[in-house]
Amino acid sequence: NNNNDSSNVTTTLCYLPFLFAFSRHDATAPHNAQGGYEGFAALSLAMEHLNTGNGEIVSELDGINERCPLKFYTDSFDTMIRASTALNHIIDLTDRHDEKQQQQHQHRQQQELVPCAILGSGGSSLSMSTSTISSSRGVPQISSLATSVALDDNKQFSLFGRTIPSDEGTAVSVVVKLKKWNVRYVAVLHINDAYGNAFADGIRYAANQLDDDDGRKLTVVNVNIDSGADDAAIRNAIQQLKATQYTYFFGVLTFSVLDRVMIEAYHQQIAGTGLHTWLFSDSLGSAVTRRGFARGTPLERAFRGSGKLTATGGMPGFDDGTGDHRYDRLALAMRKLREDERDLEFLEAHLPREDVEGKYVNHSQVTREEEYLSKPRFVAPFLYDAAVGLGLAACQLASTSSSFDDATTANSFTGEELYQAYVNTTFRGASGLVDLDRITGTRKPQSAFFSLTNFVIDEDDIDDASQVGDQQLPQVRFKGVETSILNSGTWTVIKPYTFNDGTHTIPLDLPVVIEHAYGIGTGLKVVGMILSFVVIGLAFIVGVWTYRNRDQHVVRASQPIFLYIIDAGTLLMGASIIPLSFPPGDVACLAFPWLLTIGFTLVFSALFTKTRRIKIVMQSAKQFKRIKVTPGDVMKPMIALLFLNIVVLTVWTVIDPIVRQTIVVERDDFDRVTKSYDICESNHDVIFLSVLGVINLGSVLFACIQAYQTRDISTELSESKYIFKVMYAMMYGLSLGIPILVIAQEVIDAYYLVFVGLIFLVCSSIFALIFHPKIVATWKDEASKKAQVVPKRWGVMDDGTAPEASGGGIQIYSTAAKETLEKRNHELDEENQKLKQLCMALSGNDGLEYESIVNSIGSTGLIPGATEEGGKDQLLAFSEEQKLTLTFQGR
């Protein structure tokens, strides 16, 4: 603006008017916007620094007054939070660019300044309306508050710019912060308007662009409500949030619905629970900190630990990485304004005083408050940098423009030229590095600061109790605590964040999952451990009994080493139940097959050797004879089988060890495991189990065949019969148990019960059929000795015991079948009676004729070759010859 006067020096002014809501629409009271008043103070400070070349905050301003032919001036206009008022101001200001209008109003031209650019005019909705007109009239409009993504449309808003990032940039900071907290699920509740929709879409877009280290993205659910939503609509929206099961919510809300939303969220138990966290956008303003709440009410509980995430002009004491605290220097300069009465009067004089029905705004209600200009709030740093950026751009154009002279500025530079110079200007200002997008004019988010404000109860500001219903409750106030700041994509923690539960512990982003880990029931474990200890206890008892009775004929006949091997194998099989009962772990998974396999091998290699030895002896024996199974006979096949099993187990353990594997049965909607069970598994367990099965079950089957073939051999203590019964019991159990194990392998309790039952069946069969008969026989033998019972025959006595054989070992009496032996026994009874009669006849004690007796005996075929001529001598000779083979039964 050129003011030509022959008596004055011509000064070229760059006029930068400021539009903001300083009052309500009735213009009777200041609007609750402390930041707006402080923003105008910061703007006025920028004008001074441009005009005086003061570079204490922005170094590029140092000495600029000597290089730039322009001077800068500002003024303020009150939009009264009404679009119509704001549009009237924009139209009036931009009409001054119309030369025809200026010619028609020559009397106003000397007093009205033509704006180089316009600063303001408030929020996004208002800025959309005003910037449409200002852009169409060639006047740049720069905002420090509007953040809607819609304003990035450079076709509709061709001359609009801002020193604050858009909501899309703020959304990136939201996503980065949530990821910093390891949050992967968030629900966004937003107002259904251009601002709310764009913000919510920005969060979803940023979430899709940013991946975690593991490649997972933040999952976002958007729910919208109208700014005038009724209670039913709010209730439905909160129900949608609750249905997500999320515990983190981000609100893009206006004050008109804020309280009702939070009360309903409290009643539906997604706020104030200590488990849920609510964050808000900058649309929250000071709705939480400017008023009091009765302690314990739904609103007070719901707002505890909530937070606001916004772009910020800086933070006291924060270093932006350059070591230059520009924000603190701005704060200091503004406090100096507060301390100088002349500066305060200047600021008050340039605040808008709209006359509405004869009423004026009393701005002193704000400017005379103690907190006024105490620190730069949200608007001040951005507005200061906007004015500085425009000033630098204008000076650059004025200094280089060939059309610039002291006589006229009408053609020195256009609004579009100023806008292009502005968006290409980069500098470090009070709000950090100011770097704008060259196309949209929006500040790049990575060049701005973002802060997370935590709302906590101010314990120093608790009022007296107030009546709430039937209760007297104290009034509390929340204070905003800056907890962290985002600079260049990295969040820096300033103070710990206090969550709704009153702690600094970051809550989970989903409810705690109740995982049903299928495992062995406690009752079954107790049963299994009892059975294991029973087997182990019996094994120790039997081992001690065998050792103490190792010199007894019964033990010697069965060979102690043979019994020790069987006992040790049984103990190991019983002990295998212990790792089977514990939760699967690497040690337990390895211990179970080793214990079971080695124990099984020890037991049945001994039984196999025993039956094999008996069969070989009987196949070669044609007469009655005694045999002795030596320790060497037992050890050789046992060592061979044991060696094969150890080799297979070792290879299995080294190459493909058995480890714990978790089998997932069911997952929830968030892919979290809700039902699972652990098993011991290896990649090639089928191969190794098959090899072990061939070795061991093959030997068992072969032993069963041999036991069956020798089942009727008459031996001391009938061991062949008992060995066969053990084999039979085991094979019968396996034939039933193995199919059940295959079918029930996913039913842990059934699988465990069947496995333990099989092991206990085998072990108890061994104790009952191998050791129990020997223990009973020993007791009877001891009882017979005490009663001094004399055996009536060489062989098995009346008490079932056997005479001692030299060197030990079981004595084999016959290989005949049971039916044959019974028939032979009957024939011997008849022979015995006749022999008695013969002896009596020879002694002359009865009247039987010798000839008839001889004929009778001869007719039985028992004394072949006896003839009448042989007479007594031949009979006597026969009896003497056969007396070694005929056994009296004593009946």
Residue pairs with C-beta under 8 A, 6 or more apart in sequence:
1 12
1 13
1 15
1 113
1 114
1 409
2 10
2 12
2 406
2 407
2 408
2 409
3 10
3 11
3 13
3 110
4 10
4 407
10 406
10 407
11 71
12 69
12 70
12 71
12 398
12 406
12 409
13 70
13 71
13 72
13 73
13 113
14 70
14 71
14 72
14 73
14 116
14 390
14 391
14 394
15 72
15 73
15 74
15 75
15 113
15 114
15 115
15 116
16 43
16 47
16 72
16 73
16 74
16 115
16 116
16 117
16 118
16 119
16 387
16 390
17 74
17 75
17 76
17 77
17 93
17 113
17 115
17 118
17 119
17 120
18 39
18 40
18 43
18 74
18 75
18 76
18 77
18 119
18 120
18 383
19 76
19 77
19 79
19 86
19 89
19 90
19 118
19 119
19 120
19 121
19 122
19 130
20 33
20 36
20 39
20 40
20 76
20 77
20 78
20 79
20 120
20 121
20 122
21 31
21 33
21 36
21 78
21 79
21 80
21 81
21 122
22 30
22 31
22 33
22 36
22 37
22 76
22 78
22 80
22 351
22 352
22 361
22 363
23 29
23 30
23 31
23 78
23 80
23 352
23 354
23 361
24 31
24 80
24 81
25 80
25 81
25 82
25 85
26 356
26 359
27 78
27 80
27 354
27 355
27 356
27 359
27 360
27 361
28 356
28 359
28 361
29 361
29 362
29 365
30 37
30 361
30 362
30 363
30 365
30 366
31 80
31 81
32 285
32 286
32 290
34 286
34 366
34 369
34 371
34 372
34 377
35 377
35 378
35 379
35 380
36 379
37 351
37 363
37 366
37 367
37 372
38 334
38 372
38 373
38 376
38 377
38 379
38 380
39 144
39 377
39 379
39 380
39 383
40 74
40 76
40 347
40 350
40 351
40 383
41 334
41 337
41 347
41 373
41 380
42 330
42 334
42 376
42 379
42 380
42 381
42 383
42 384
42 430
43 74
43 119
43 383
43 384
43 387
44 74
44 346
44 347
44 350
45 330
45 333
45 334
45 337
45 384
46 72
46 383
46 384
46 387
46 388
46 391
47 72
47 73
47 74
47 387
48 54
49 55
49 56
49 57
49 58
49 61
49 388
50 61
50 64
50 65
50 68
50 71
50 72
50 387
50 388
50 391
50 395
51 65
51 71
51 72
52 65
53 61
53 62
53 63
53 64
53 65
53 66
54 61
54 62
55 61
55 62
55 63
55 64
56 329
56 333
57 326
57 329
57 330
57 333
57 384
57 429
57 430
58 326
58 385
58 388
58 427
58 428
58 429
58 430
59 428
60 388
60 392
60 427
61 388
61 391
61 392
64 391
64 392
64 395
67 395
67 399
68 391
68 394
68 395
68 398
68 399
69 395
69 398
69 399
69 404
69 406
70 391
70 394
70 395
70 398
72 387
72 391
72 394
73 113
74 119
74 350
74 387
75 113
75 350
76 350
76 351
76 352
77 89
77 93
77 120
77 352
78 85
78 352
78 354
78 361
79 85
79 86
79 89
79 120
79 121
79 122
79 126
80 354
81 122
83 125
83 126
83 129
86 121
86 122
86 126
86 129
86 130
87 129
87 130
87 133
89 121
90 118
90 121
90 130
90 133
90 134
91 133
93 115
93 118
93 139
94 115
94 118
94 133
94 134
94 137
94 139
95 101
96 102
96 112
96 113
96 114
96 115
97 114
97 137
97 138
97 139
97 415
102 109
115 139
116 140
116 390
116 394
116 415
116 418
117 139
117 140
117 141
117 142
117 390
117 415
117 418
117 419
117 422
118 130
118 134
118 139
118 140
118 141
118 142
119 141
119 142
119 143
119 144
119 383
119 386
119 387
119 390
120 127
120 130
120 141
120 143
120 145
121 127
121 130
121 141
121 143
122 143
122 145
122 146
123 145
123 146
123 195
124 146
124 147
124 148
124 150
124 151
124 194
124 195
125 148
125 193
125 194
125 195
126 146
127 141
127 143
127 145
127 146
127 148
127 151
127 160
128 146
128 148
128 150
128 151
128 157
128 194
130 141
131 141
131 143
131 151
131 157
131 159
131 160
132 156
132 157
134 140
134 141
134 159
134 160
135 141
135 156
135 157
135 158
135 159
135 160
138 159
138 414
138 415
138 416
139 159
139 415
140 159
140 160
140 161
140 390
140 415
140 416
140 418
140 419
140 422
141 159
141 160
141 161
142 160
142 161
142 162
142 163
142 386
142 389
142 390
142 422
142 441
143 151
143 160
143 161
143 162
143 163
143 164
143 386
144 162
144 163
144 164
144 379
144 382
144 383
144 385
144 386
145 164
145 378
145 379
145 382
146 162
146 164
147 162
147 164
147 165
147 166
147 167
147 170
147 195
147 199
147 282
147 311
148 166
148 167
148 194
148 195
148 198
148 199
149 166
149 167
149 168
149 198
149 199
149 201
149 202
150 194
150 198
151 157
151 160
151 162
151 166
151 440
151 442
152 166
152 168
152 437
152 440
152 442
154 439
154 440
154 441
158 416
159 415
159 416
159 419
159 441
160 441
161 419
161 422
161 423
161 436
161 440
161 441
161 442
162 382
162 386
162 441
162 442
162 443
163 382
163 383
163 385
163 386
163 389
163 429
163 431
163 434
163 436
163 443
164 311
164 382
164 443
164 448
165 311
165 442
165 443
165 444
165 445
165 448
165 450
166 202
166 440
166 442
166 445
167 195
167 198
167 199
167 202
167 281
168 198
168 202
168 205
168 206
168 445
169 202
169 311
169 442
169 443
169 444
169 445
169 448
170 199
170 202
170 281
170 282
170 309
170 310
170 311
170 445
170 450
171 199
171 202
171 203
171 205
171 206
172 202
172 206
172 210
172 445
173 309
173 311
173 445
173 450
173 486
174 203
174 206
174 250
174 279
174 309
175 203
175 206
175 207
175 210
175 218
176 210
176 486
176 489
176 491
177 309
177 452
177 484
177 486
177 491
178 186
178 218
178 248
179 210
179 212
179 218
180 491
181 506
181 509
182 506
182 509
183 218
183 248
183 509
184 212
184 216
184 217
184 218
184 219
184 509
185 218
185 219
185 221
185 244
185 246
185 247
185 248
185 509
185 510
185 670
186 203
186 218
186 219
186 220
186 221
186 246
186 248
186 249
186 250
186 509
187 220
187 221
187 222
187 223
187 241
187 244
187 246
187 248
187 249
187 250
188 199
188 200
188 203
188 204
188 220
188 221
188 222
188 223
188 249
188 250
188 251
188 252
189 223
189 224
189 225
189 237
189 241
189 249
189 250
189 251
189 252
189 253
189 261
190 196
190 197
190 199
190 200
190 222
190 223
190 224
190 225
190 251
190 252
190 253
191 224
191 225
191 226
191 227
191 252
191 253
191 254
191 257
191 283
192 224
192 225
192 226
192 227
193 227
195 252
195 283
196 224
196 252
196 253
196 283
197 224
199 252
199 281
200 222
200 224
200 252
201 222
203 220
203 250
204 220
204 222
207 217
207 218
207 219
207 220
208 217
210 217
210 218
211 217
221 244
221 246
223 237
223 240
223 241
224 237
225 233
225 234
225 237
225 257
225 261
226 233
227 254
227 256
227 257
228 256
229 237
229 257
231 260
231 264
234 257
234 260
234 261
234 264
235 264
237 261
238 261
238 264
238 265
238 268
238 270
239 268
241 249
241 265
241 270
242 268
242 269
242 270
245 510
245 511
245 669
245 670
246 509
246 510
247 270
247 275
247 276
247 277
247 507
247 508
247 509
247 510
247 511
248 276
248 277
248 279
248 507
248 509
249 265
249 270
249 271
249 276
249 277
249 278
249 279
250 278
250 279
250 280
250 281
251 258
251 261
251 278
251 279
251 280
251 281
251 284
252 280
252 281
252 283
253 261
253 280
253 281
253 283
253 284
254 283
255 285
255 287
258 284
258 287
259 299
262 271
262 278
262 298
262 299
262 302
262 303
263 298
263 299
263 302
265 271
265 272
265 276
265 278
265 302
266 272
266 298
266 299
266 301
266 302
267 298
270 276
271 278
271 301
271 302
271 500
272 298
272 301
272 302
272 304
272 500
273 500
274 499
274 500
274 501
274 502
274 507
275 500
275 501
275 507
275 508
275 511
276 500
276 507
277 305
277 306
277 307
277 499
277 500
277 507
278 302
278 303
278 306
278 307
278 500
279 306
279 307
279 308
279 309
279 452
280 306
280 307
280 308
280 309
281 308
281 309
281 310
282 308
282 310
282 311
282 378
284 308
288 303
288 306
288 308
288 455
288 478
288 480
289 455
289 477
289 478
289 479
289 480
291 477
292 463
292 475
292 476
292 477
293 299
293 300
293 303
293 475
293 476
293 477
293 478
294 300
294 466
294 468
294 473
294 474
294 475
294 476
295 462
295 473
295 474
295 475
295 476
296 473
297 468
297 473
300 476
303 455
303 478
304 455
304 456
304 457
304 500
304 502
305 454
305 455
305 456
305 497
305 498
305 499
305 500
305 501
305 502
306 455
306 500
307 452
307 453
307 454
307 455
307 483
307 497
308 452
308 453
308 455
308 480
309 450
309 451
309 452
309 453
310 378
310 450
310 451
310 453
311 382
311 448
311 449
311 450
311 451
312 378
312 381
312 431
312 449
312 450
312 451
312 485
313 327
313 330
313 376
313 378
313 380
313 381
313 382
313 385
313 430
313 431
313 432
313 449
314 320
314 326
314 327
314 330
314 376
314 381
314 430
314 431
314 432
314 449
315 327
315 449
315 451
315 482
315 485
315 494
316 327
316 328
316 331
316 375
317 325
317 328
318 325
318 327
318 449
318 485
318 487
318 492
318 494
319 325
320 326
320 428
320 432
320 433
320 449
320 487
321 487
321 488
322 428
324 428
326 428
326 429
326 430
326 432
327 376
327 381
327 430
327 431
329 430
330 376
330 380
330 381
330 384
330 430
331 375
331 376
334 373
334 375
334 376
334 380
335 373
335 374
336 343
337 343
337 344
337 347
337 373
338 344
338 372
338 373
338 374
344 367
347 367
348 363
348 364
348 367
351 361
351 363
351 367
352 361
353 360
353 361
353 363
354 360
354 361
366 372
376 384
376 430
380 430
381 429
381 430
381 431
382 431
384 429
384 430
384 431
385 429
385 430
385 431
385 434
388 427
388 429
389 422
389 425
389 427
389 429
389 434
389 436
390 418
390 422
392 425
392 427
393 418
393 421
393 422
393 424
393 425
394 413
394 418
394 421
396 421
396 425
397 404
397 412
397 413
397 417
397 418
397 421
398 404
398 412
398 413
401 412
401 413
403 411
403 412
404 412
404 413
405 412
413 421
419 441
422 436
422 441
423 436
423 437
423 438
423 441
424 436
424 438
425 434
425 436
426 433
426 434
426 435
426 436
427 433
427 434
428 434
431 448
431 449
432 447
432 448
432 449
432 487
433 447
434 443
434 447
435 443
435 444
435 447
436 442
436 443
436 444
437 443
437 444
446 488
446 489
449 485
449 486
449 487
450 485
450 486
451 482
451 484
451 485
451 486
452 482
452 483
452 484
452 485
452 491
452 497
453 480
453 481
453 482
453 483
454 480
454 481
454 482
454 483
454 495
454 497
454 498
455 478
455 479
455 480
455 481
456 478
456 479
456 481
456 498
457 476
457 477
457 478
457 479
458 476
458 477
458 478
458 479
461 476
461 477
461 479
462 474
462 475
462 476
462 477
463 474
463 475
463 476
463 477
464 474
464 475
465 472
465 473
465 474
465 475
466 472
466 473
466 474
466 475
481 495
481 498
482 494
482 495
483 493
483 494
483 495
483 496
483 497
484 491
484 492
484 493
484 494
484 495
484 497
485 491
485 492
485 494
486 492
496 504
497 504
497 506
498 504
499 505
499 506
499 507
500 507
501 507
510 670
510 672
513 668
513 672
513 673
513 674
514 674
515 672
515 673
515 674
515 675
515 676
516 674
516 675
516 676
517 675
517 676
517 677
517 678
518 665
518 675
518 676
518 677
518 748
519 583
519 677
519 678
519 748
520 528
520 581
520 748
520 749
520 752
521 749
524 749
524 752
524 753
525 581
527 753
527 756
528 577
528 580
528 581
528 752
528 753
528 756
529 577
529 578
529 581
531 574
531 577
531 756
531 759
531 760
532 574
532 575
532 577
532 578
532 581
532 756
534 574
534 760
535 570
535 571
535 573
535 574
535 575
535 577
535 759
535 760
535 763
535 764
536 571
536 574
536 575
538 570
538 763
538 767
539 567
539 568
539 570
539 571
539 574
540 571
542 563
542 567
542 570
542 767
542 771
543 564
543 567
543 568
543 571
545 771
545 775
546 555
546 560
546 563
546 564
546 567
547 560
549 555
549 778
550 556
550 560
552 778
552 781
553 781
553 801
553 802
553 803
553 804
553 805
553 808
554 717
554 774
554 777
554 778
554 781
554 801
555 563
555 774
555 778
556 804
556 808
556 809
557 716
557 717
557 802
557 805
557 808
557 809
557 810
557 811
558 717
558 719
558 774
558 810
559 629
559 630
559 631
559 634
559 808
559 809
561 631
561 634
561 635
562 606
562 610
562 629
562 631
562 634
563 770
563 771
563 774
565 602
565 603
565 605
565 606
565 634
565 638
566 602
566 603
566 606
566 607
566 766
566 770
567 771
568 599
568 602
569 598
569 599
569 600
569 601
569 602
569 603
569 604
569 606
570 599
570 603
570 763
570 766
570 767
571 599
572 595
572 596
572 598
572 599
572 602
573 595
573 596
573 599
573 600
573 603
573 759
573 762
573 763
574 599
574 759
574 760
574 763
575 595
575 599
576 591
576 592
576 595
576 596
576 599
576 759
577 756
577 759
577 760
579 587
579 588
579 589
579 591
579 592
579 595
580 588
580 592
580 752
580 755
580 756
581 752
581 756
582 588
583 678
584 660
584 661
584 678
584 679
584 680
585 660
586 657
586 659
586 660
588 680
589 657
589 658
589 659
589 660
589 680
590 653
590 657
590 658
592 680
593 649
593 652
593 658
593 692
594 649
596 759
597 645
597 649
597 692
597 696
598 642
598 645
598 646
598 649
600 696
600 762
601 638
601 641
601 642
601 645
601 696
602 638
602 642
603 762
603 766
604 696
604 699
604 700
604 703
605 637
605 638
605 640
605 641
605 642
605 699
606 634
606 638
607 703
607 707
607 723
607 726
607 727
608 637
608 641
608 699
608 700
608 702
608 703
608 706
609 629
609 633
609 634
609 636
609 637
609 638
610 629
610 634
610 719
610 723
611 703
611 706
611 707
611 710
611 720
611 723
612 637
612 703
612 706
613 627
613 629
613 633
614 627
614 706
614 710
614 713
614 715
614 720
614 812
615 706
615 709
615 710
617 627
617 812
618 710
618 713
618 812
618 815
621 627
621 812
621 815
624 812
624 813
624 814
625 812
626 805
626 809
626 811
626 812
627 809
627 810
627 811
627 812
628 805
628 807
628 808
628 809
629 809
629 810
641 695
641 696
641 699
644 695
645 692
645 695
645 696
648 688
648 691
648 692
648 695
649 692
651 688
652 658
652 682
652 685
652 688
655 684
656 682
656 683
656 684
656 685
656 688
657 682
658 680
658 681
658 682
658 685
659 680
659 681
659 682
660 678
660 679
660 680
660 681
661 678
661 679
661 680
661 681
662 673
662 676
662 677
662 678
663 676
663 677
663 678
663 679
663 746
664 673
664 675
664 676
665 675
665 676
665 677
665 746
666 673
666 674
666 675
666 676
667 673
667 674
668 674
677 746
677 748
682 688
697 734
700 727
700 730
700 731
701 731
703 723
703 727
704 724
704 727
704 728
704 731
707 720
707 723
707 724
707 727
707 728
708 724
710 720
710 724
711 720
711 721
711 724
712 720
712 721
712 816
712 817
712 818
713 720
713 812
713 814
713 815
714 812
714 813
714 814
714 815
714 816
714 821
715 810
715 811
715 812
715 813
716 796
716 802
716 810
716 811
717 773
717 774
717 777
717 802
717 810
718 773
719 810
722 769
722 770
722 773
723 769
723 770
725 765
725 769
726 765
726 766
726 769
726 770
729 761
729 762
729 765
729 769
730 761
730 762
730 765
733 757
733 758
733 761
733 762
734 758
737 754
737 755
737 757
737 758
740 750
740 754
741 751
741 754
741 755
744 750
744 751
744 754
745 751
777 800
777 801
780 799
780 800
780 801
781 799
781 801
783 799
784 797
784 799
784 801
789 797
789 798
789 799
791 797
791 798
791 803
792 798
792 888
792 890
793 887
793 888
793 889
793 890
794 803
794 887
795 802
795 803
795 813
795 887
796 802
797 803
802 811
805 811
814 821
816 824
825 889
827 862
828 886
828 887
828 889
829 889
829 891
830 860
831 860
831 862
831 886
832 888
832 889
832 891
834 853
834 856
834 857
834 860
834 862
835 879
837 846
837 848
837 853
838 853
838 857
838 875
840 846
840 848
841 848
841 850
841 853
842 850
842 872
842 875
850 871
850 872
851 868
854 866
854 868
854 870
854 871
854 875
855 868
857 863
857 866
858 866
858 867
863 875
863 878
865 874
865 878
866 874
866 875
866 878
867 874
